[in-house]
Amino acid sequence: MSSQTAEVGPSGFQAATKIWSKGLEWRKGDMCSIMRTADSPVEVYVCLHTHVSTDRNWVDNASYWRRFYGRS
């Protein structure tokens, strides 16, 4: 997987959804994956596909992913 920088919504994007208003950090990408290691930590990549426009004509039409950790 290529290295990518974290983004918190487009610059100036209004907090119109719960995702952006909570300030969650999503990384741009176009896929989801699940990886598991021998001692059971689970690494999950969750996709978010957005298509949002505002009355100020800002548009966010992209795929984002965020990494989560857990144990099975």
ABEGO torsion letter per residue (X at the ends): XBBBBBBBEBBGBBBABAAAAAGBBBBBBABBBBBBBAAGBBBBBBBBBBBBBBAAGBBBBBBBBBBBBBBX
